[in-house]
Every structure is written in C-alpha cells, then in structure tokens.
Amino acid sequence: MTSNDVILLVVAGLLVILAGLFASAETALSSISRARANELVREERKGSTRLSAILADPPRFLNTVMLLRVMCETTATVLVAVTVAHLVGPALSDPGAMDGSTTALEVLIAAAAMVVVSYIAIGVGPRTIGRQHSERVALASATPVAALTAVLGPIPQLLIMIGNALTPGRGFREGPFATEAELRELVDMAEASRVIESVESQMIHSVFEFGDTLAREVMVPRTDVVFIERYKTLRQMMSLALRSGFSRVPVVGENLDDIIGVAYLKDVTKRVYDRHEAENTERIETVMRPSFFVPDSKPAAELMREMQTRRMHVAIVVDEYGGTAGLVTIEDLLEEIVGEITDEYDVEPVPVQHLAGGAVRVSSRLDIDELGDLFGIEIEDKDVETVGGLMAKHLGKVPIPGAEVVCEGLRLQAESLAGRRNKVVTIVVTLAPGSDETAPS
C-alpha cells in the first residue's frame, strides 16, 4: 500500500463521516416543527434564530443538505474503488488471467465495502441520532447549513428543477421529501412502536382523508331527508319532531327542491310556551330560520370551518342543477374523523320476528324477496331492494314511526328508530284486508 492509497482511504473516511453528519442534519431538520423552533427562540437557545429561519423555508436548505450528502457519499465510493483497484488489481493479476474477471472482482469488492459502510455510517446510525436528538442536532447544524446554502446559491434548486424536468409527472416543486405519505408512514411507525394507540392512529389517518372528502360523500341523501311543508302548524312540527327524533327539519315549499328554511324544535317550543294558542294558529314558516346552501362539490374540511364560523348545524346540499341533493350536519362531518356516533339505544334488530295475529316484525333492511317468501307472494319491484325502500317508495317520503302504507297486498307499519340519523329499523307487516294470501307460519 502506497502513501497515495492511504491518503485516498483517509479522505474517503472523512467524506463518509461528513455524509453521515449531513444525513443526521437532514433527518433532524425534517423532524423538528416550526412551532418548536419558535419556542427555542423564546428560550434563547444558541442557533435557534438560524433554525427558525431555516424552517421558514425548509426546501431551500434541505436541498443543499441532500446535495452535499450525495456528493460526499459518491466521492467516497469512487475513492474506495480506485484504492481497491490499486491494491487488489496487482495481487490478483495473472499473465494467464483475463482482465475482465479481475476488474469485475475489484468492482464487487469496492461495492460490497461501500454498501456496508454507507448503510451503517450514513443510512442507519446518523439518521437514528438525528431523529432521537432532533433538537440538539438541528440547533448544532443550523448555522453550517445556512452558510453552505449561501455559498452554493441556486445550484441545489437548479438540480431539483432538472430532475423534475426528466421525471414523468409533475415532479417535486420543493424537493423529494416531507410528503403526506411519509407522514402517514410515521404515524404507522408510532402505532407499531406503541407510542400512540390504534384508535389515535385511525383518527389521524381519517384527518388526512377528510381533506379529500366532498360534501356529497358525507351528506344524508334527499331520499332520507325528513321535511315539513311550509303550511303546517307548529303543533304538527312538534309532532313530527317527536316522532322522527329530529330537532331540525327542512321546510319546503312546492317540493323538496324548494327548501325555504329550517325549522328548529327549540324555536317552536319557545313560541308555543310564550303563546299557547300559536301551536294551532301559526304556521311553521313564521318561526323557521334561513337555509344555508352549499354545492355538493364543496370540500368537507372547508364546509366544516364555514359552518363553525356561521354557527350553523345544518347545511342544504345542492347539485350542479340547483336541485336538493341532500343535507349535511356537523355530526356527519365529525363522523368522518371519529367514526360512527351511536348511543345506548342502538341495537341490532332481529331480521324476522313472528307476532300474534299473523303479524311479522322485520328489519327495514330485509330483502323484499325474503318478505314475499314469508307471506307466500311474489313482490316485483326493480326500483328498491329492501322493505324500508319499498315502504318509502309507496309512502312518497321518509317513513317515521306510526306511518302506514298498503302495497303488494301487505300493510307495512314503521315501528322503531335507531342511530344518530333516526332511521326506521323495524317494520311490522300484516296481510292487508281483502287479501287472499295466507298468513305466514
């Protein structure tokens, strides 16, 4: 081994150490938050001012760190390859051997050595230190990183632009890091390490998905909307609210596409309490509140902020033609983050329960073919598939407890509500008078 070989190996070792320092600094700067940096400034920690300036525009500085790390790592690999060629080449040279096999062995030795060194000294060790001691590493590296960025100027950003031009798609405007996917992976790692609970992890992922959700995806469709006509009295509104379980009901004019306001049960109750005769003499349109209309393409996160600002609990969702698509409540939006909201009254209904007198209690989700089999009749309806859907179709509106309809030779009576949306879950079915069918056994 000559003195030149020693020098090359020493320089390569120094470059590996520098690459490890840059990798540690890159990890630390990516891990620490801007809010924490501001706290360090208030604590007057050394280097905190520089760190705060870096986190105000992180892509510019992280591009520099990434470029320097790659330069050091690549240069070290080249130097090691040259040294191996000088050391191994003469030792393996044989007048009868082919030059190609010797070169391949040199490349293999250099590559194997640098893979091990790079993985340990650059990939694992420094990044672990940078993540575990992010504050100390970030504070220590802030000033050197700022100085190197000033020296290199726009070179790192120029290389990012070239890379984006050669890469299919839109590329990275600010460099290939700090993506939502990386943050999601960090959450999964935290859950696997038991830093956070599984429920917390699911909620965090729901927040990410919430940003991509539209109003039409969380709304109650118009077919499930309980409404009241504008000419109905306050007493009729109270009866509807008590039977349906809803305290806020849209008020319609000619049809469901003509929503003129929203009736609040507490407003009706207050009006009736102040003036008892009003329950039979005043119409619901006298106490209703203005409607809040939103397009069905509105992002759910933006809608939630607007409803909070306006202090509105119900929004009417309209489609591109101006018709009513459905309605959305604050609870609907919250469920996208925290999951289904239920209470102690929510129970899973029994699909079929035979009652006295030949009546049958069935789930509203029971298939109409199964209902027909119970009574020995054939129910043909291509528009609906469940008993609840069949009843709503022939009733012409959303069924509430006590509602009755006769169809297909059967009398359907809505019975009980469940869930936060107060949907009918059980229906009592009997043979309609005059039907020739036999009662179910």
C-alpha positions as CSV (number, residue, x, y, z in Angstrom):
1,M,0.0,0.0,0.0
2,T,1.5,3.3,-1.1
3,S,1.1,6.7,0.7
4,N,-1.4,7.7,-2.0
5,D,-3.6,4.8,-1.2
6,V,-3.5,5.7,2.5
7,I,-4.4,9.3,1.6
8,L,-7.3,8.2,-0.6
9,L,-8.7,5.9,2.2
10,V,-8.4,8.7,4.8
11,V,-10.2,11.2,2.5
12,A,-12.9,8.6,1.8
13,G,-13.3,8.0,5.5
14,L,-13.7,11.7,6.2
15,L,-16.2,12.0,3.3
16,V,-18.2,9.2,4.9
17,I,-18.2,11.0,8.2
18,L,-19.3,14.2,6.5
19,A,-22.1,12.3,4.7
20,G,-23.2,10.9,8.0
21,L,-23.3,14.4,9.5
22,F,-25.4,15.7,6.6
23,A,-27.8,12.7,6.9
24,S,-28.2,13.4,10.6
25,A,-28.8,17.1,10.0
26,E,-31.3,16.3,7.2
27,T,-33.3,14.0,9.5
28,A,-33.2,16.4,12.4
29,L,-34.3,19.4,10.3
30,S,-37.1,17.3,8.8
31,S,-38.3,16.1,12.2
32,I,-38.5,19.3,14.2
33,S,-41.5,21.5,13.9
34,R,-41.7,25.3,13.2
35,A,-43.6,25.7,16.5
36,R,-40.9,24.0,18.5
37,A,-38.3,26.2,16.8
38,N,-40.2,29.3,17.8
39,E,-40.2,28.0,21.4
40,L,-36.4,27.6,21.2
41,V,-36.1,31.2,20.1
42,R,-38.1,32.3,23.1
43,E,-35.8,30.2,25.3
44,E,-32.8,32.0,23.7
45,R,-31.1,28.7,22.8
46,K,-27.9,29.0,20.7
47,G,-28.6,28.6,17.0
48,S,-32.4,28.9,17.4
49,T,-32.6,32.0,15.3
50,R,-30.9,30.3,12.4
51,L,-33.0,27.2,12.9
52,S,-36.2,29.3,12.8
53,A,-35.1,30.9,9.5
54,I,-34.4,27.5,8.0
55,L,-37.8,26.1,9.0
56,A,-39.5,29.1,7.5
57,D,-38.2,27.9,4.0
58,P,-37.1,24.3,4.6
59,P,-36.9,23.0,1.0
60,R,-34.2,25.6,0.1
61,F,-31.9,24.4,2.9
62,L,-32.8,20.7,2.8
63,N,-32.0,20.6,-0.9
64,T,-28.5,21.8,-0.1
65,V,-28.0,19.2,2.7
66,M,-29.2,16.4,0.4
67,L,-26.9,17.5,-2.4
68,L,-23.8,17.6,-0.1
69,R,-24.7,14.2,1.3
70,V,-24.9,12.7,-2.1
71,M,-21.6,14.4,-3.2
72,C,-19.7,13.1,-0.2
73,E,-21.1,9.6,-0.4
74,T,-20.5,9.3,-4.2
75,T,-17.0,10.7,-4.0
76,A,-16.1,8.3,-1.1
77,T,-17.3,5.4,-3.2
78,V,-15.1,6.5,-6.2
79,L,-12.1,6.9,-3.9
80,V,-12.5,3.4,-2.4
81,A,-13.0,1.9,-5.8
82,V,-9.7,3.5,-7.0
83,T,-7.9,2.3,-3.9
84,V,-9.2,-1.3,-4.3
85,A,-8.1,-1.3,-7.9
86,H,-4.6,-0.3,-6.8
87,L,-4.4,-2.8,-4.0
88,V,-6.3,-5.8,-5.4
89,G,-5.5,-5.5,-9.0
90,P,-1.8,-6.3,-8.9
91,A,-2.3,-9.0,-6.3
92,L,-4.8,-10.8,-8.5
93,S,-3.1,-10.2,-11.8
94,D,-2.0,-13.3,-13.6
95,P,-0.4,-13.4,-17.0
96,G,-2.9,-16.1,-18.0
97,A,-6.0,-14.4,-16.5
98,M,-8.4,-12.3,-18.4
99,D,-8.5,-8.6,-17.5
100,G,-12.4,-8.6,-17.4
101,S,-12.6,-11.1,-14.4
102,T,-10.1,-9.1,-12.4
103,T,-12.0,-5.8,-13.0
104,A,-15.3,-7.4,-12.0
105,L,-13.8,-8.7,-8.8
106,E,-12.4,-5.2,-8.0
107,V,-15.8,-3.6,-8.6
108,L,-17.5,-6.3,-6.4
109,I,-15.1,-5.8,-3.5
110,A,-15.4,-2.0,-3.7
111,A,-19.2,-2.1,-4.0
112,A,-19.6,-4.6,-1.1
113,A,-17.4,-2.5,1.2
114,M,-19.2,0.8,0.5
115,V,-22.7,-0.8,0.8
116,V,-21.9,-1.9,4.3
117,V,-20.2,1.4,5.2
118,S,-22.9,3.6,3.7
119,Y,-25.7,1.6,5.3
120,I,-24.2,1.7,8.8
121,A,-22.3,5.0,8.8
122,I,-24.7,7.1,6.7
123,G,-28.1,5.3,6.5
124,V,-28.8,3.9,9.9
125,G,-26.6,5.5,12.6
126,P,-26.7,9.2,11.8
127,R,-30.4,9.2,10.9
128,T,-31.2,7.4,14.2
129,I,-29.2,10.0,16.1
130,G,-30.9,12.8,14.1
131,R,-34.4,11.6,15.0
132,Q,-33.7,10.8,18.6
133,H,-31.9,14.0,19.3
134,S,-33.6,16.2,16.8
135,E,-33.4,19.5,18.8
136,R,-29.7,19.3,19.6
137,V,-28.7,18.2,16.1
138,A,-30.9,20.8,14.4
139,L,-29.5,23.6,16.6
140,A,-25.9,22.5,16.0
141,S,-26.3,22.1,12.3
142,A,-28.4,25.2,11.6
143,T,-25.5,27.7,11.2
144,P,-23.3,25.5,9.0
145,V,-26.3,24.6,6.8
146,A,-27.3,28.2,6.4
147,A,-23.7,29.1,5.5
148,L,-23.3,26.3,2.9
149,T,-26.6,27.2,1.3
150,A,-25.4,30.8,0.9
151,V,-22.2,29.6,-0.7
152,L,-23.8,27.1,-3.1
153,G,-26.6,29.6,-4.0
154,P,-29.2,28.3,-6.5
155,I,-27.2,25.1,-7.5
156,P,-29.3,22.7,-5.5
157,Q,-32.6,24.2,-6.7
158,L,-31.4,24.1,-10.2
159,L,-30.6,20.3,-9.9
160,I,-34.1,19.7,-8.5
161,M,-35.6,21.5,-11.5
162,I,-33.6,19.4,-13.9
163,G,-34.7,16.2,-12.1
164,N,-38.3,17.3,-12.2
165,A,-38.0,18.0,-16.0
166,L,-36.7,14.5,-16.6
167,T,-39.2,12.8,-14.2
168,P,-42.6,11.9,-15.6
169,G,-45.5,13.7,-13.9
170,R,-45.5,17.0,-12.1
171,G,-42.4,16.3,-10.0
172,F,-41.4,17.9,-6.7
173,R,-41.6,21.7,-6.7
174,E,-39.8,21.8,-3.3
175,G,-37.7,18.6,-3.3
176,P,-38.5,15.0,-2.7
177,F,-39.3,14.9,1.0
178,A,-41.9,15.9,3.6
179,T,-44.8,14.3,1.7
180,E,-48.1,13.2,3.2
181,A,-47.1,9.6,2.5
182,E,-44.0,10.0,4.7
183,L,-46.1,11.5,7.5
184,R,-48.6,8.6,7.2
185,E,-45.8,6.1,7.5
186,L,-44.5,8.0,10.6
187,V,-48.0,7.6,12.1
188,D,-47.9,3.8,11.3
189,M,-44.5,3.5,12.9
190,A,-45.6,5.3,16.0
191,E,-48.6,2.9,16.3
192,A,-46.3,-0.1,15.8
193,S,-44.0,1.2,18.5
194,R,-47.0,1.8,20.8
195,V,-46.2,5.5,21.0
196,I,-49.8,6.1,20.1
197,E,-52.9,3.9,20.4
198,S,-54.6,2.3,17.4
199,V,-57.7,4.5,17.8
200,E,-55.5,7.6,17.7
201,S,-53.7,6.3,14.5
202,Q,-57.0,5.7,12.8
203,M,-58.2,9.2,13.7
204,I,-55.1,10.8,12.3
205,H,-55.5,8.9,9.1
206,S,-59.1,10.0,9.0
207,V,-58.0,13.6,9.2
208,F,-55.8,13.1,6.1
209,E,-58.7,11.5,4.2
210,F,-61.1,14.3,5.5
211,G,-59.2,16.8,3.5
212,D,-60.0,14.9,0.2
213,T,-63.7,14.3,1.1
214,L,-66.5,16.2,-0.6
215,A,-69.9,17.3,0.8
216,R,-71.7,14.7,-1.4
217,E,-69.8,11.9,0.2
218,V,-70.9,12.7,3.8
219,M,-74.4,14.1,3.2
220,V,-77.7,12.5,4.0
221,P,-79.3,11.9,0.6
222,R,-82.6,13.6,-0.2
223,T,-84.4,10.2,-0.2
224,D,-83.6,10.0,3.6
225,V,-84.4,13.6,4.4
226,V,-87.4,14.3,6.7
227,F,-89.1,17.6,5.8
228,I,-92.2,19.6,6.6
229,E,-94.4,21.7,4.4
230,R,-94.5,25.5,5.0
231,Y,-98.2,25.5,5.6
232,K,-98.1,23.0,8.5
233,T,-98.8,24.3,12.0
234,L,-96.4,24.5,15.0
235,R,-98.2,21.6,16.6
236,Q,-97.7,19.4,13.5
237,M,-94.0,20.4,13.6
238,M,-93.7,19.3,17.2
239,S,-95.4,16.0,16.5
240,L,-93.1,15.4,13.5
241,A,-90.0,16.2,15.6
242,L,-91.1,13.9,18.4
243,R,-92.0,11.0,16.1
244,S,-88.9,11.3,13.8
245,G,-86.4,12.2,16.5
246,F,-85.0,15.2,14.6
247,S,-84.8,18.6,16.2
248,R,-84.0,20.4,12.9
249,V,-86.3,19.8,9.9
250,P,-86.1,21.5,6.5
251,V,-89.2,23.5,5.5
252,V,-90.2,23.0,1.8
253,G,-92.5,25.0,-0.5
254,E,-93.7,23.2,-3.6
255,N,-91.4,20.2,-3.4
256,L,-88.1,19.1,-1.9
257,D,-86.2,21.1,-4.4
258,D,-87.8,24.2,-3.0
259,I,-86.3,24.4,0.5
260,I,-87.2,27.8,2.1
261,G,-85.8,27.4,5.6
262,V,-85.1,25.1,8.5
263,A,-87.4,24.7,11.5
264,Y,-85.8,24.3,14.9
265,L,-87.7,22.4,17.6
266,K,-86.4,24.7,20.3
267,D,-87.8,27.8,18.4
268,V,-91.2,26.1,18.1
269,T,-91.2,25.1,21.7
270,K,-90.3,28.6,22.9
271,R,-93.0,30.1,20.7
272,V,-95.7,27.7,22.0
273,Y,-94.6,28.2,25.5
274,D,-94.9,32.0,25.2
275,R,-98.2,31.8,23.3
276,H,-100.1,28.5,23.8
277,E,-102.7,29.2,21.1
278,A,-99.9,29.6,18.5
279,E,-99.5,25.9,18.2
280,N,-102.7,25.6,16.2
281,T,-102.9,29.1,14.6
282,E,-99.4,29.8,13.4
283,R,-97.6,28.1,10.5
284,I,-94.1,26.8,10.7
285,E,-92.8,29.3,8.2
286,T,-93.3,32.1,10.8
287,V,-90.6,30.7,13.1
288,M,-88.2,28.9,10.6
289,R,-84.6,30.1,10.1
290,P,-82.9,30.8,6.8
291,S,-81.4,27.9,4.9
292,F,-77.6,27.6,4.4
293,F,-76.9,26.2,0.9
294,V,-73.6,24.6,-0.3
295,P,-72.6,22.9,-3.5
296,D,-72.2,19.1,-3.4
297,S,-68.6,19.6,-4.6
298,K,-67.5,21.6,-1.6
299,P,-64.6,20.1,0.4
300,A,-65.8,18.7,3.7
301,A,-62.9,20.4,5.7
302,E,-63.8,23.8,4.2
303,L,-67.5,23.2,4.8
304,M,-66.8,22.4,8.5
305,R,-64.9,25.6,9.0
306,E,-67.6,27.6,7.4
307,M,-70.4,26.0,9.4
308,Q,-68.4,26.7,12.6
309,T,-67.9,30.3,11.6
310,R,-71.6,30.8,10.7
311,R,-72.6,28.7,13.8
312,M,-74.8,26.6,11.6
313,H,-75.6,22.9,12.4
314,V,-77.4,22.1,9.1
315,A,-76.4,22.8,5.5
316,I,-78.6,22.0,2.5
317,V,-76.5,20.4,-0.3
318,V,-77.5,21.3,-3.9
319,D,-76.3,19.6,-7.1
320,E,-75.0,21.3,-10.2
321,Y,-78.5,21.9,-11.5
322,G,-79.7,23.7,-8.3
323,G,-81.8,20.8,-7.0
324,T,-81.6,19.5,-3.5
325,A,-79.1,16.6,-3.3
326,G,-79.4,16.2,0.5
327,L,-78.3,17.8,3.7
328,V,-75.2,17.6,5.9
329,T,-74.8,18.3,9.6
330,I,-71.9,19.0,11.9
331,E,-72.3,15.4,13.2
332,D,-71.9,14.0,9.7
333,L,-68.6,15.8,9.3
334,L,-67.3,14.7,12.7
335,E,-68.2,11.1,12.0
336,E,-65.7,11.2,9.1
337,I,-62.9,11.8,11.7
338,V,-64.1,10.0,14.9
339,G,-66.2,7.2,13.3
340,E,-69.9,6.3,13.6
341,I,-71.6,8.1,16.5
342,T,-74.1,5.8,18.3
343,D,-75.9,5.8,21.6
344,E,-77.2,3.3,24.2
345,Y,-80.5,2.9,22.2
346,D,-78.8,1.5,19.1
347,V,-79.4,-2.3,18.9
348,E,-79.2,-4.7,16.0
349,P,-82.8,-5.6,15.0
350,V,-83.9,-9.1,14.6
351,P,-84.3,-9.8,10.9
352,V,-87.7,-11.7,11.3
353,Q,-89.9,-12.0,14.4
354,H,-93.3,-13.6,14.3
355,L,-96.0,-11.8,16.4
356,A,-99.5,-12.6,17.5
357,G,-102.3,-12.4,14.9
358,G,-100.1,-13.3,12.0
359,A,-98.1,-10.1,12.0
360,V,-94.3,-10.2,11.4
361,R,-91.7,-7.8,12.6
362,V,-88.9,-7.4,10.1
363,S,-85.8,-5.3,9.7
364,S,-86.1,-2.4,7.3
365,R,-83.0,-3.8,5.6
366,L,-84.7,-7.2,4.9
367,D,-84.7,-8.1,1.2
368,I,-88.2,-7.8,-0.4
369,D,-87.8,-11.3,-1.9
370,E,-87.5,-12.7,1.6
371,L,-90.6,-10.7,2.7
372,G,-92.5,-12.2,-0.2
373,D,-91.4,-15.7,0.8
374,L,-92.7,-15.1,4.4
375,F,-96.3,-14.4,3.0
376,G,-96.2,-16.7,0.0
377,I,-96.4,-13.9,-2.5
378,E,-94.2,-12.5,-5.2
379,I,-93.1,-8.9,-4.9
380,E,-91.7,-7.4,-8.1
381,D,-90.1,-4.0,-7.9
382,K,-87.0,-3.1,-9.8
383,D,-86.6,0.3,-8.0
384,V,-86.0,-1.0,-4.5
385,E,-84.4,-4.0,-2.8
386,T,-85.3,-3.7,0.9
387,V,-88.6,-3.4,2.9
388,G,-87.6,0.0,4.1
389,G,-87.1,1.2,0.5
390,L,-90.4,-0.4,-0.6
391,M,-92.3,1.5,2.2
392,A,-90.6,4.8,1.4
393,K,-91.4,4.5,-2.3
394,H,-95.1,3.9,-1.8
395,L,-95.3,6.4,1.0
396,G,-93.7,9.1,-1.0
397,K,-91.5,10.3,1.8
398,V,-89.2,9.1,4.5
399,P,-91.2,6.8,6.9
400,I,-91.3,7.6,10.6
401,P,-92.8,5.6,13.5
402,G,-96.5,5.2,13.0
403,A,-96.5,5.7,9.3
404,E,-98.5,3.1,7.3
405,V,-98.8,2.1,3.7
406,V,-100.6,-0.8,1.8
407,C,-98.7,-2.3,-1.1
408,E,-98.4,-5.7,-2.8
409,G,-101.3,-7.0,-0.6
410,L,-99.4,-6.1,2.6
411,R,-99.8,-3.5,5.2
412,L,-96.5,-2.0,6.3
413,Q,-96.2,0.0,9.6
414,A,-93.0,1.7,10.6
415,E,-92.2,0.9,14.2
416,S,-88.9,2.0,15.8
417,L,-86.0,4.3,15.2
418,A,-82.3,3.8,15.9
419,G,-79.0,5.5,15.1
420,R,-78.0,9.1,15.1
421,R,-79.9,9.7,11.9
422,N,-83.0,8.2,13.5
423,K,-83.8,5.9,10.6
424,V,-86.6,3.3,10.9
425,V,-85.1,-0.1,11.7
426,T,-88.1,-2.3,12.2
427,I,-91.4,-2.6,10.3
428,V,-94.5,-4.6,11.3
429,V,-96.0,-6.4,8.3
430,T,-99.5,-7.9,8.1
431,L,-101.8,-9.0,5.3
432,A,-104.0,-6.2,4.0
433,P,-107.8,-6.7,4.4
434,G,-109.3,-8.5,1.5
435,S,-106.0,-10.2,0.6
436,D,-106.4,-13.9,-0.5
437,E,-102.9,-14.8,0.7
438,T,-102.3,-16.9,3.8
439,A,-100.6,-15.6,6.9
440,P,-97.0,-16.7,7.5
441,S,-96.4,-19.8,9.5
